[in-house]
């Protein structure tokens, strides 16, 4: 789960999503808009270990994330 914050630009979030989840720019834009408008979005589902790795990449730029089962 990725949470909204006012400390990152859309471009920063999108670049980090592409890096973390290996998604397209279009998908990264859709998620970043969902996070901005709804406050959060599920940006990855999968095995716990991979979810934690994705969260780690997002946290590299201080994005607020939560991994849950």
PDB file of N, CA, C, O and CB in Angstrom:
ATOM      1  N   UNK A   1       0.853  -1.167   0.000  1.00  0.00           N
ATOM      2  CA  UNK A   1       0.000   0.000   0.000  1.00  0.00           C
ATOM      3  C   UNK A   1       0.899   1.230   0.000  1.00  0.00           C
ATOM      4  O   UNK A   1       1.804   1.352   0.826  1.00  0.00           O
ATOM      5  CB  UNK A   1      -0.971  -0.002   1.223  1.00  0.00           C
ATOM      6  N   UNK A   2       0.643   2.129  -0.924  1.00  0.00           N
ATOM      7  CA  UNK A   2       1.377   3.392  -1.013  1.00  0.00           C
ATOM      8  C   UNK A   2       0.449   4.504  -0.563  1.00  0.00           C
ATOM      9  O   UNK A   2      -0.702   4.573  -0.992  1.00  0.00           O
ATOM     10  CB  UNK A   2       1.908   3.653  -2.466  1.00  0.00           C
ATOM     11  N   UNK A   3       0.952   5.377   0.304  1.00  0.00           N
ATOM     12  CA  UNK A   3       0.154   6.462   0.868  1.00  0.00           C
ATOM     13  C   UNK A   3       0.559   7.812   0.299  1.00  0.00           C
ATOM     14  O   UNK A   3       1.708   8.024  -0.088  1.00  0.00           O
ATOM     15  CB  UNK A   3       0.285   6.479   2.379  1.00  0.00           C
ATOM     16  N   UNK A   4      -0.407   8.720   0.258  1.00  0.00           N
ATOM     17  CA  UNK A   4      -0.164  10.058  -0.260  1.00  0.00           C
ATOM     18  C   UNK A   4       0.681  10.879   0.713  1.00  0.00           C
ATOM     19  O   UNK A   4       0.579  10.744   1.932  1.00  0.00           O
ATOM     20  CB  UNK A   4      -1.490  10.767  -0.538  1.00  0.00           C
ATOM     21  N   UNK A   5       1.500  11.715   0.140  1.00  0.00           N
ATOM     22  CA  UNK A   5       2.224  12.730   0.910  1.00  0.00           C
ATOM     23  C   UNK A   5       2.427  13.919  -0.010  1.00  0.00           C
ATOM     24  O   UNK A   5       2.415  13.776  -1.233  1.00  0.00           O
ATOM     25  CB  UNK A   5       3.604  12.185   1.464  1.00  0.00           C
ATOM     26  N   UNK A   6       2.606  15.046   0.553  1.00  0.00           N
ATOM     27  CA  UNK A   6       2.779  16.263  -0.242  1.00  0.00           C
ATOM     28  C   UNK A   6       4.254  16.590  -0.482  1.00  0.00           C
ATOM     29  O   UNK A   6       4.579  17.673  -0.968  1.00  0.00           O
ATOM     30  CB  UNK A   6       2.099  17.436   0.449  1.00  0.00           C
ATOM     31  N   UNK A   7       5.141  15.659  -0.144  1.00  0.00           N
ATOM     32  CA  UNK A   7       6.570  15.949  -0.207  1.00  0.00           C
ATOM     33  C   UNK A   7       7.248  15.429  -1.479  1.00  0.00           C
ATOM     34  O   UNK A   7       8.454  15.611  -1.649  1.00  0.00           O
ATOM     35  CB  UNK A   7       7.250  15.362   0.993  1.00  0.00           C
ATOM     36  N   UNK A   8       6.493  14.785  -2.371  1.00  0.00           N
ATOM     37  CA  UNK A   8       7.059  14.265  -3.613  1.00  0.00           C
ATOM     38  C   UNK A   8       6.222  14.714  -4.800  1.00  0.00           C
ATOM     39  O   UNK A   8       5.002  14.848  -4.706  1.00  0.00           O
ATOM     40  CB  UNK A   8       7.147  12.730  -3.570  1.00  0.00           C
ATOM     41  N   UNK A   9       6.899  14.942  -5.918  1.00  0.00           N
ATOM     42  CA  UNK A   9       6.177  15.290  -7.142  1.00  0.00           C
ATOM     43  C   UNK A   9       5.616  14.020  -7.782  1.00  0.00           C
ATOM     44  O   UNK A   9       6.035  12.910  -7.452  1.00  0.00           O
ATOM     45  CB  UNK A   9       7.106  16.043  -8.139  1.00  0.00           C
ATOM     46  N   UNK A  10       4.681  14.194  -8.685  1.00  0.00           N
ATOM     47  CA  UNK A  10       4.147  13.053  -9.427  1.00  0.00           C
ATOM     48  C   UNK A  10       5.282  12.335 -10.157  1.00  0.00           C
ATOM     49  O   UNK A  10       5.341  11.106 -10.171  1.00  0.00           O
ATOM     50  CB  UNK A  10       3.055  13.511 -10.432  1.00  0.00           C
ATOM     51  N   UNK A  11       6.179  13.112 -10.761  1.00  0.00           N
ATOM     52  CA  UNK A  11       7.296  12.518 -11.501  1.00  0.00           C
ATOM     53  C   UNK A  11       8.169  11.642 -10.608  1.00  0.00           C
ATOM     54  O   UNK A  11       8.564  10.547 -11.008  1.00  0.00           O
ATOM     55  CB  UNK A  11       8.146  13.612 -12.137  1.00  0.00           C
ATOM     56  N   UNK A  12       8.469  12.117  -9.405  1.00  0.00           N
ATOM     57  CA  UNK A  12       9.291  11.337  -8.477  1.00  0.00           C
ATOM     58  C   UNK A  12       8.608  10.019  -8.115  1.00  0.00           C
ATOM     59  O   UNK A  12       9.235   8.960  -8.121  1.00  0.00           O
ATOM     60  CB  UNK A  12       9.580  12.149  -7.204  1.00  0.00           C
ATOM     61  N   UNK A  13       7.327  10.099  -7.802  1.00  0.00           N
ATOM     62  CA  UNK A  13       6.578   8.898  -7.421  1.00  0.00           C
ATOM     63  C   UNK A  13       6.509   7.934  -8.596  1.00  0.00           C
ATOM     64  O   UNK A  13       6.715   6.732  -8.427  1.00  0.00           O
ATOM     65  CB  UNK A  13       5.154   9.265  -6.942  1.00  0.00           C
ATOM     66  N   UNK A  14       6.223   8.448  -9.773  1.00  0.00           N
ATOM     67  CA  UNK A  14       6.117   7.596 -10.956  1.00  0.00           C
ATOM     68  C   UNK A  14       7.438   6.908 -11.271  1.00  0.00           C
ATOM     69  O   UNK A  14       7.455   5.712 -11.562  1.00  0.00           O
ATOM     70  CB  UNK A  14       5.661   8.413 -12.155  1.00  0.00           C
ATOM     71  N   UNK A  15       8.531   7.638 -11.217  1.00  0.00           N
ATOM     72  CA  UNK A  15       9.850   7.025 -11.470  1.00  0.00           C
ATOM     73  C   UNK A  15      10.142   5.915 -10.468  1.00  0.00           C
ATOM     74  O   UNK A  15      10.660   4.860 -10.836  1.00  0.00           O
ATOM     75  CB  UNK A  15      10.964   8.090 -11.407  1.00  0.00           C
ATOM     76  N   UNK A  16       9.813   6.150  -9.212  1.00  0.00           N
ATOM     77  CA  UNK A  16      10.091   5.149  -8.181  1.00  0.00           C
ATOM     78  C   UNK A  16       9.180   3.934  -8.334  1.00  0.00           C
ATOM     79  O   UNK A  16       9.621   2.806  -8.111  1.00  0.00           O
ATOM     80  CB  UNK A  16       9.922   5.759  -6.783  1.00  0.00           C
ATOM     81  N   UNK A  17       7.931   4.141  -8.707  1.00  0.00           N
ATOM     82  CA  UNK A  17       7.027   3.013  -8.961  1.00  0.00           C
ATOM     83  C   UNK A  17       7.540   2.148 -10.107  1.00  0.00           C
ATOM     84  O   UNK A  17       7.534   0.921 -10.014  1.00  0.00           O
ATOM     85  CB  UNK A  17       5.609   3.519  -9.279  1.00  0.00           C
ATOM     86  N   UNK A  18       7.985   2.788 -11.189  1.00  0.00           N
ATOM     87  CA  UNK A  18       8.525   2.042 -12.326  1.00  0.00           C
ATOM     88  C   UNK A  18       9.730   1.222 -11.879  1.00  0.00           C
ATOM     89  O   UNK A  18       9.880   0.065 -12.273  1.00  0.00           O
ATOM     90  CB  UNK A  18       8.919   3.001 -13.479  1.00  0.00           C
ATOM     91  N   UNK A  19      10.567   1.809 -11.073  1.00  0.00           N
ATOM     92  CA  UNK A  19      11.757   1.111 -10.563  1.00  0.00           C
ATOM     93  C   UNK A  19      11.372  -0.040  -9.634  1.00  0.00           C
ATOM     94  O   UNK A  19      11.944  -1.127  -9.723  1.00  0.00           O
ATOM     95  CB  UNK A  19      12.677   2.097  -9.821  1.00  0.00           C
ATOM     96  N   UNK A  20      10.411   0.193  -8.750  1.00  0.00           N
ATOM     97  CA  UNK A  20      10.054  -0.792  -7.725  1.00  0.00           C
ATOM     98  C   UNK A  20       9.229  -1.950  -8.275  1.00  0.00           C
ATOM     99  O   UNK A  20       9.480  -3.111  -7.949  1.00  0.00           O
ATOM    100  CB  UNK A  20       9.290  -0.118  -6.614  1.00  0.00           C
ATOM    101  N   UNK A  21       8.243  -1.628  -9.113  1.00  0.00           N
ATOM    102  CA  UNK A  21       7.273  -2.628  -9.539  1.00  0.00           C
ATOM    103  C   UNK A  21       7.498  -3.064 -10.991  1.00  0.00           C
ATOM    104  O   UNK A  21       6.895  -4.024 -11.469  1.00  0.00           O
ATOM    105  CB  UNK A  21       5.862  -2.085  -9.372  1.00  0.00           C
ATOM    106  N   UNK A  22       8.380  -2.333 -11.676  1.00  0.00           N
ATOM    107  CA  UNK A  22       8.667  -2.617 -13.086  1.00  0.00           C
ATOM    108  C   UNK A  22       7.399  -2.533 -13.938  1.00  0.00           C
ATOM    109  O   UNK A  22       7.107  -3.413 -14.748  1.00  0.00           O
ATOM    110  CB  UNK A  22       9.306  -4.008 -13.230  1.00  0.00           C
ATOM    111  N   UNK A  23       6.660  -1.444 -13.724  1.00  0.00           N
ATOM    112  CA  UNK A  23       5.423  -1.215 -14.459  1.00  0.00           C
ATOM    113  C   UNK A  23       5.670  -0.182 -15.553  1.00  0.00           C
ATOM    114  O   UNK A  23       6.747   0.409 -15.641  1.00  0.00           O
ATOM    115  CB  UNK A  23       4.291  -0.750 -13.507  1.00  0.00           C
ATOM    116  N   UNK A  24       4.664   0.020 -16.374  1.00  0.00           N
ATOM    117  CA  UNK A  24       4.733   1.034 -17.428  1.00  0.00           C
ATOM    118  C   UNK A  24       4.539   2.430 -16.822  1.00  0.00           C
ATOM    119  O   UNK A  24       4.070   2.578 -15.693  1.00  0.00           O
ATOM    120  CB  UNK A  24       3.662   0.760 -18.526  1.00  0.00           C
ATOM    121  N   UNK A  25       4.908   3.428 -17.594  1.00  0.00           N
ATOM    122  CA  UNK A  25       4.675   4.804 -17.162  1.00  0.00           C
ATOM    123  C   UNK A  25       3.180   5.053 -17.013  1.00  0.00           C
ATOM    124  O   UNK A  25       2.762   5.745 -16.084  1.00  0.00           O
ATOM    125  CB  UNK A  25       5.294   5.806 -18.162  1.00  0.00           C
ATOM    126  N   UNK A  26       2.377   4.507 -17.903  1.00  0.00           N
ATOM    127  CA  UNK A  26       0.925   4.685 -17.820  1.00  0.00           C
ATOM    128  C   UNK A  26       0.378   4.117 -16.509  1.00  0.00           C
ATOM    129  O   UNK A  26      -0.468   4.742 -15.870  1.00  0.00           O
ATOM    130  CB  UNK A  26       0.233   4.011 -19.020  1.00  0.00           C
ATOM    131  N   UNK A  27       0.855   2.942 -16.110  1.00  0.00           N
ATOM    132  CA  UNK A  27       0.397   2.341 -14.856  1.00  0.00           C
ATOM    133  C   UNK A  27       0.870   3.160 -13.663  1.00  0.00           C
ATOM    134  O   UNK A  27       0.112   3.389 -12.720  1.00  0.00           O
ATOM    135  CB  UNK A  27       0.897   0.893 -14.736  1.00  0.00           C
ATOM    136  N   UNK A  28       2.121   3.600 -13.704  1.00  0.00           N
ATOM    137  CA  UNK A  28       2.663   4.419 -12.618  1.00  0.00           C
ATOM    138  C   UNK A  28       1.852   5.709 -12.472  1.00  0.00           C
ATOM    139  O   UNK A  28       1.582   6.153 -11.356  1.00  0.00           O
ATOM    140  CB  UNK A  28       4.156   4.746 -12.874  1.00  0.00           C
ATOM    141  N   UNK A  29       1.470   6.302 -13.588  1.00  0.00           N
ATOM    142  CA  UNK A  29       0.659   7.526 -13.545  1.00  0.00           C
ATOM    143  C   UNK A  29      -0.719   7.252 -12.949  1.00  0.00           C
ATOM    144  O   UNK A  29      -1.223   8.042 -12.151  1.00  0.00           O
ATOM    145  CB  UNK A  29       0.511   8.123 -14.955  1.00  0.00           C
ATOM    146  N   UNK A  30      -1.323   6.136 -13.336  1.00  0.00           N
ATOM    147  CA  UNK A  30      -2.638   5.784 -12.795  1.00  0.00           C
ATOM    148  C   UNK A  30      -2.564   5.602 -11.281  1.00  0.00           C
ATOM    149  O   UNK A  30      -3.420   6.103 -10.552  1.00  0.00           O
ATOM    150  CB  UNK A  30      -3.173   4.498 -13.460  1.00  0.00           C
ATOM    151  N   UNK A  31      -1.546   4.890 -10.810  1.00  0.00           N
ATOM    152  CA  UNK A  31      -1.398   4.688  -9.366  1.00  0.00           C
ATOM    153  C   UNK A  31      -1.108   5.999  -8.647  1.00  0.00           C
ATOM    154  O   UNK A  31      -1.678   6.264  -7.589  1.00  0.00           O
ATOM    155  CB  UNK A  31      -0.283   3.683  -9.082  1.00  0.00           C
ATOM    156  N   UNK A  32      -0.235   6.813  -9.207  1.00  0.00           N
ATOM    157  CA  UNK A  32       0.103   8.069  -8.521  1.00  0.00           C
ATOM    158  C   UNK A  32      -1.131   8.973  -8.428  1.00  0.00           C
ATOM    159  O   UNK A  32      -1.300   9.678  -7.433  1.00  0.00           O
ATOM    160  CB  UNK A  32       1.254   8.805  -9.263  1.00  0.00           C
ATOM    161  N   UNK A  33      -1.989   8.960  -9.447  1.00  0.00           N
ATOM    162  CA  UNK A  33      -3.218   9.753  -9.382  1.00  0.00           C
ATOM    163  C   UNK A  33      -4.179   9.177  -8.341  1.00  0.00           C
ATOM    164  O   UNK A  33      -4.822   9.924  -7.603  1.00  0.00           O
ATOM    165  CB  UNK A  33      -3.898   9.807 -10.764  1.00  0.00           C
ATOM    166  N   UNK A  34      -4.276   7.843  -8.284  1.00  0.00           N
ATOM    167  CA  UNK A  34      -5.142   7.204  -7.282  1.00  0.00           C
ATOM    168  C   UNK A  34      -4.673   7.546  -5.868  1.00  0.00           C
ATOM    169  O   UNK A  34      -5.484   7.871  -5.001  1.00  0.00           O
ATOM    170  CB  UNK A  34      -5.161   5.667  -7.479  1.00  0.00           C
ATOM    171  N   UNK A  35      -3.376   7.474  -5.643  1.00  0.00           N
ATOM    172  CA  UNK A  35      -2.811   7.811  -4.333  1.00  0.00           C
ATOM    173  C   UNK A  35      -3.114   9.270  -4.001  1.00  0.00           C
ATOM    174  O   UNK A  35      -3.508   9.586  -2.878  1.00  0.00           O
ATOM    175  CB  UNK A  35      -1.278   7.553  -4.308  1.00  0.00           C
ATOM    176  N   UNK A  36      -2.932  10.147  -4.967  1.00  0.00           N
ATOM    177  CA  UNK A  36      -3.183  11.575  -4.751  1.00  0.00           C
ATOM    178  C   UNK A  36      -4.650  11.848  -4.444  1.00  0.00           C
ATOM    179  O   UNK A  36      -4.960  12.626  -3.541  1.00  0.00           O
ATOM    180  CB  UNK A  36      -2.754  12.378  -5.976  1.00  0.00           C
ATOM    181  N   UNK A  37      -5.549  11.217  -5.183  1.00  0.00           N
ATOM    182  CA  UNK A  37      -6.966  11.535  -5.035  1.00  0.00           C
ATOM    183  C   UNK A  37      -7.669  10.754  -3.926  1.00  0.00           C
ATOM    184  O   UNK A  37      -8.601  11.269  -3.308  1.00  0.00           O
ATOM    185  CB  UNK A  37      -7.664  11.282  -6.325  1.00  0.00           C
ATOM    186  N   UNK A  38      -7.235   9.513  -3.663  1.00  0.00           N
ATOM    187  CA  UNK A  38      -7.896   8.691  -2.650  1.00  0.00           C
ATOM    188  C   UNK A  38      -7.106   8.556  -1.349  1.00  0.00           C
ATOM    189  O   UNK A  38      -7.640   8.094  -0.340  1.00  0.00           O
ATOM    190  CB  UNK A  38      -8.154   7.329  -3.209  1.00  0.00           C
ATOM    191  N   UNK A  39      -5.839   8.956  -1.372  1.00  0.00           N
ATOM    192  CA  UNK A  39      -5.028   8.882  -0.163  1.00  0.00           C
ATOM    193  C   UNK A  39      -4.115   7.673  -0.097  1.00  0.00           C
ATOM    194  O   UNK A  39      -3.130   7.676   0.641  1.00  0.00           O
ATOM    195  CB  UNK A  39      -5.910   8.880   1.019  1.00  0.00           C
ATOM    196  N   UNK A  40      -4.436   6.632  -0.868  1.00  0.00           N
ATOM    197  CA  UNK A  40      -3.579   5.441  -0.893  1.00  0.00           C
ATOM    198  C   UNK A  40      -3.995   4.550  -2.059  1.00  0.00           C
ATOM    199  O   UNK A  40      -5.064   4.721  -2.646  1.00  0.00           O
ATOM    200  CB  UNK A  40      -3.665   4.659   0.458  1.00  0.00           C
ATOM    201  N   UNK A  41      -3.125   3.600  -2.376  1.00  0.00           N
ATOM    202  CA  UNK A  41      -3.425   2.626  -3.428  1.00  0.00           C
ATOM    203  C   UNK A  41      -2.581   1.381  -3.210  1.00  0.00           C
ATOM    204  O   UNK A  41      -1.448   1.458  -2.736  1.00  0.00           O
ATOM    205  CB  UNK A  41      -3.165   3.224  -4.839  1.00  0.00           C
ATOM    206  N   UNK A  42      -3.141   0.248  -3.557  1.00  0.00           N
ATOM    207  CA  UNK A  42      -2.370  -1.003  -3.579  1.00  0.00           C
ATOM    208  C   UNK A  42      -1.603  -1.000  -4.888  1.00  0.00           C
ATOM    209  O   UNK A  42      -2.201  -1.002  -5.964  1.00  0.00           O
ATOM    210  CB  UNK A  42      -3.301  -2.294  -3.444  1.00  0.00           C
ATOM    211  N   UNK A  43      -0.277  -0.995  -4.800  1.00  0.00           N
ATOM    212  CA  UNK A  43       0.550  -0.913  -6.011  1.00  0.00           C
ATOM    213  C   UNK A  43       1.259  -2.221  -6.324  1.00  0.00           C
ATOM    214  O   UNK A  43       1.896  -2.345  -7.370  1.00  0.00           O
ATOM    215  CB  UNK A  43       1.574   0.190  -5.866  1.00  0.00           C
ATOM    216  N   UNK A  44       1.156  -3.192  -5.435  1.00  0.00           N
ATOM    217  CA  UNK A  44       1.761  -4.496  -5.709  1.00  0.00           C
ATOM    218  C   UNK A  44       1.111  -5.543  -4.834  1.00  0.00           C
ATOM    219  O   UNK A  44       0.846  -5.314  -3.654  1.00  0.00           O
ATOM    220  CB  UNK A  44       3.289  -4.466  -5.474  1.00  0.00           C
ATOM    221  N   UNK A  45       0.855  -6.707  -5.434  1.00  0.00           N
ATOM    222  CA  UNK A  45       0.385  -7.883  -4.698  1.00  0.00           C
ATOM    223  C   UNK A  45       1.253  -9.051  -5.126  1.00  0.00           C
ATOM    224  O   UNK A  45       1.535  -9.228  -6.311  1.00  0.00           O
ATOM    225  CB  UNK A  45      -1.145  -8.175  -4.963  1.00  0.00           C
ATOM    226  N   UNK A  46       1.672  -9.844  -4.155  1.00  0.00           N
ATOM    227  CA  UNK A  46       2.502 -10.993  -4.465  1.00  0.00           C
ATOM    228  C   UNK A  46       3.046 -11.613  -3.196  1.00  0.00           C
ATOM    229  O   UNK A  46       2.552 -11.355  -2.099  1.00  0.00           O
ATOM    230  CB  UNK A  46       3.641 -10.600  -5.392  1.00  0.00           C
ATOM    231  N   UNK A  47       4.081 -12.441  -3.362  1.00  0.00           N
ATOM    232  CA  UNK A  47       4.700 -13.078  -2.198  1.00  0.00           C
ATOM    233  C   UNK A  47       5.248 -12.033  -1.216  1.00  0.00           C
ATOM    234  O   UNK A  47       5.728 -10.974  -1.619  1.00  0.00           O
ATOM    235  CB  UNK A  47       5.828 -14.024  -2.648  1.00  0.00           C
ATOM    236  N   UNK A  48       5.166 -12.353   0.059  1.00  0.00           N
ATOM    237  CA  UNK A  48       5.591 -11.429   1.126  1.00  0.00           C
ATOM    238  C   UNK A  48       6.998 -10.881   0.880  1.00  0.00           C
ATOM    239  O   UNK A  48       7.235  -9.681   1.023  1.00  0.00           O
ATOM    240  CB  UNK A  48       5.545 -12.137   2.485  1.00  0.00           C
ATOM    241  N   UNK A  49       7.916 -11.752   0.516  1.00  0.00           N
ATOM    242  CA  UNK A  49       9.309 -11.325   0.320  1.00  0.00           C
ATOM    243  C   UNK A  49       9.409 -10.280  -0.798  1.00  0.00           C
ATOM    244  O   UNK A  49      10.129  -9.290  -0.665  1.00  0.00           O
ATOM    245  CB  UNK A  49      10.204 -12.544  -0.011  1.00  0.00           C
ATOM    246  N   UNK A  50       8.695 -10.502  -1.880  1.00  0.00           N
ATOM    247  CA  UNK A  50       8.722  -9.551  -2.998  1.00  0.00           C
ATOM    248  C   UNK A  50       8.024  -8.244  -2.607  1.00  0.00           C
ATOM    249  O   UNK A  50       8.478  -7.166  -2.989  1.00  0.00           O
ATOM    250  CB  UNK A  50       8.045 -10.166  -4.252  1.00  0.00           C
ATOM    251  N   UNK A  51       6.931  -8.331  -1.852  1.00  0.00           N
ATOM    252  CA  UNK A  51       6.247  -7.123  -1.378  1.00  0.00           C
ATOM    253  C   UNK A  51       7.187  -6.277  -0.524  1.00  0.00           C
ATOM    254  O   UNK A  51       7.210  -5.052  -0.645  1.00  0.00           O
ATOM    255  CB  UNK A  51       4.983  -7.495  -0.573  1.00  0.00           C
ATOM    256  N   UNK A  52       7.940  -6.917   0.319  1.00  0.00           N
ATOM    257  CA  UNK A  52       8.889  -6.191   1.165  1.00  0.00           C
ATOM    258  C   UNK A  52       9.996  -5.556   0.333  1.00  0.00           C
ATOM    259  O   UNK A  52      10.454  -4.458   0.647  1.00  0.00           O
ATOM    260  CB  UNK A  52       9.495  -7.128   2.213  1.00  0.00           C
ATOM    261  N   UNK A  53      10.429  -6.237  -0.726  1.00  0.00           N
ATOM    262  CA  UNK A  53      11.450  -5.672  -1.615  1.00  0.00           C
ATOM    263  C   UNK A  53      10.911  -4.438  -2.342  1.00  0.00           C
ATOM    264  O   UNK A  53      11.602  -3.426  -2.454  1.00  0.00           O
ATOM    265  CB  UNK A  53      11.922  -6.731  -2.639  1.00  0.00           C
ATOM    266  N   UNK A  54       9.678  -4.528  -2.831  1.00  0.00           N
ATOM    267  CA  UNK A  54       9.034  -3.387  -3.489  1.00  0.00           C
ATOM    268  C   UNK A  54       8.910  -2.229  -2.511  1.00  0.00           C
ATOM    269  O   UNK A  54       9.224  -1.090  -2.856  1.00  0.00           O
ATOM    270  CB  UNK A  54       7.641  -3.780  -4.040  1.00  0.00           C
ATOM    271  N   UNK A  55       8.461  -2.506  -1.306  1.00  0.00           N
ATOM    272  CA  UNK A  55       8.328  -1.465  -0.282  1.00  0.00           C
ATOM    273  C   UNK A  55       9.680  -0.811   0.000  1.00  0.00           C
ATOM    274  O   UNK A  55       9.758   0.405   0.173  1.00  0.00           O
ATOM    275  CB  UNK A  55       7.740  -2.055   1.019  1.00  0.00           C
ATOM    276  N   UNK A  56      10.728  -1.603   0.046  1.00  0.00           N
ATOM    277  CA  UNK A  56      12.061  -1.065   0.295  1.00  0.00           C
ATOM    278  C   UNK A  56      12.498  -0.076  -0.770  1.00  0.00           C
ATOM    279  O   UNK A  56      13.095   0.954  -0.458  1.00  0.00           O
ATOM    280  CB  UNK A  56      13.060  -2.186   0.382  1.00  0.00           C
ATOM    281  N   UNK A  57      12.205  -0.383  -2.026  1.00  0.00           N
ATOM    282  CA  UNK A  57      12.561   0.531  -3.115  1.00  0.00           C
ATOM    283  C   UNK A  57      11.747   1.822  -3.004  1.00  0.00           C
ATOM    284  O   UNK A  57      12.283   2.913  -3.196  1.00  0.00           O
ATOM    285  CB  UNK A  57      12.325  -0.141  -4.496  1.00  0.00           C
ATOM    286  N   UNK A  58      10.473   1.701  -2.699  1.00  0.00           N
ATOM    287  CA  UNK A  58       9.641   2.902  -2.531  1.00  0.00           C
ATOM    288  C   UNK A  58      10.109   3.732  -1.344  1.00  0.00           C
ATOM    289  O   UNK A  58      10.091   4.961  -1.400  1.00  0.00           O
ATOM    290  CB  UNK A  58       8.166   2.514  -2.348  1.00  0.00           C
ATOM    291  N   UNK A  59      10.520   3.081  -0.291  1.00  0.00           N
ATOM    292  CA  UNK A  59      11.006   3.784   0.906  1.00  0.00           C
ATOM    293  C   UNK A  59      12.357   4.458   0.673  1.00  0.00           C
ATOM    294  O   UNK A  59      12.744   5.343   1.437  1.00  0.00           O
ATOM    295  CB  UNK A  59      11.117   2.810   2.075  1.00  0.00           C
ATOM    296  N   UNK A  60      13.077   4.051  -0.370  1.00  0.00           N
ATOM    297  CA  UNK A  60      14.380   4.669  -0.662  1.00  0.00           C
ATOM    298  C   UNK A  60      14.272   6.186  -0.809  1.00  0.00           C
ATOM    299  O   UNK A  60      15.209   6.914  -0.479  1.00  0.00           O
ATOM    300  CB  UNK A  60      14.973   4.071  -1.938  1.00  0.00           C
ATOM    301  N   UNK A  61      13.127   6.658  -1.305  1.00  0.00           N
ATOM    302  CA  UNK A  61      12.952   8.113  -1.430  1.00  0.00           C
ATOM    303  C   UNK A  61      11.958   8.641  -0.385  1.00  0.00           C
ATOM    304  O   UNK A  61      11.383   9.718  -0.539  1.00  0.00           O
ATOM    305  CB  UNK A  61      12.465   8.474  -2.854  1.00  0.00           C
ATOM    306  N   UNK A  62      11.778   7.861   0.667  1.00  0.00           N
ATOM    307  CA  UNK A  62      10.955   8.258   1.806  1.00  0.00           C
ATOM    308  C   UNK A  62       9.449   8.290   1.502  1.00  0.00           C
ATOM    309  O   UNK A  62       8.711   9.078   2.094  1.00  0.00           O
ATOM    310  CB  UNK A  62      11.394   9.613   2.284  1.00  0.00           C
ATOM    311  N   UNK A  63       9.001   7.433   0.580  1.00  0.00           N
ATOM    312  CA  UNK A  63       7.570   7.295   0.356  1.00  0.00           C
ATOM    313  C   UNK A  63       6.987   6.499   1.513  1.00  0.00           C
ATOM    314  O   UNK A  63       7.649   5.628   2.076  1.00  0.00           O
ATOM    315  CB  UNK A  63       7.269   6.605  -1.015  1.00  0.00           C
ATOM    316  N   UNK A  64       5.752   6.802   1.860  1.00  0.00           N
ATOM    317  CA  UNK A  64       5.074   6.112   2.969  1.00  0.00           C
ATOM    318  C   UNK A  64       4.382   4.868   2.417  1.00  0.00           C
ATOM    319  O   UNK A  64       3.501   4.959   1.562  1.00  0.00           O
ATOM    320  CB  UNK A  64       4.036   7.059   3.685  1.00  0.00           C
ATOM    321  N   UNK A  65       4.799   3.703   2.920  1.00  0.00           N
ATOM    322  CA  UNK A  65       4.249   2.436   2.449  1.00  0.00           C
ATOM    323  C   UNK A  65       3.912   1.532   3.621  1.00  0.00           C
ATOM    324  O   UNK A  65       4.384   1.734   4.740  1.00  0.00           O
ATOM    325  CB  UNK A  65       5.231   1.737   1.508  1.00  0.00           C
ATOM    326  N   UNK A  66       3.080   0.526   3.342  1.00  0.00           N
ATOM    327  CA  UNK A  66       2.746  -0.484   4.343  1.00  0.00           C
ATOM    328  C   UNK A  66       2.591  -1.810   3.621  1.00  0.00           C
ATOM    329  O   UNK A  66       1.905  -1.901   2.603  1.00  0.00           O
ATOM    330  CB  UNK A  66       1.443  -0.110   5.135  1.00  0.00           C
ATOM    331  N   UNK A  67       3.235  -2.836   4.157  1.00  0.00           N
ATOM    332  CA  UNK A  67       3.093  -4.185   3.642  1.00  0.00           C
ATOM    333  C   UNK A  67       2.168  -4.937   4.587  1.00  0.00           C
ATOM    334  O   UNK A  67       2.393  -4.965   5.797  1.00  0.00           O
ATOM    335  CB  UNK A  67       4.483  -4.901   3.503  1.00  0.00           C
ATOM    336  N   UNK A  68       1.133  -5.543   4.033  1.00  0.00           N
ATOM    337  CA  UNK A  68       0.223  -6.334   4.859  1.00  0.00           C
ATOM    338  C   UNK A  68      -0.179  -7.599   4.124  1.00  0.00           C
ATOM    339  O   UNK A  68       0.016  -7.727   2.916  1.00  0.00           O
ATOM    340  CB  UNK A  68      -1.025  -5.516   5.241  1.00  0.00           C
ATOM    341  N   UNK A  69      -0.745  -8.529   4.878  1.00  0.00           N
ATOM    342  CA  UNK A  69      -1.159  -9.795   4.283  1.00  0.00           C
ATOM    343  C   UNK A  69      -2.626  -9.799   3.983  1.00  0.00           C
ATOM    344  O   UNK A  69      -3.150 -10.792   3.476  1.00  0.00           O
ATOM    345  CB  UNK A  69      -0.821 -10.948   5.190  1.00  0.00           C
TER     346      UNK A  69
END
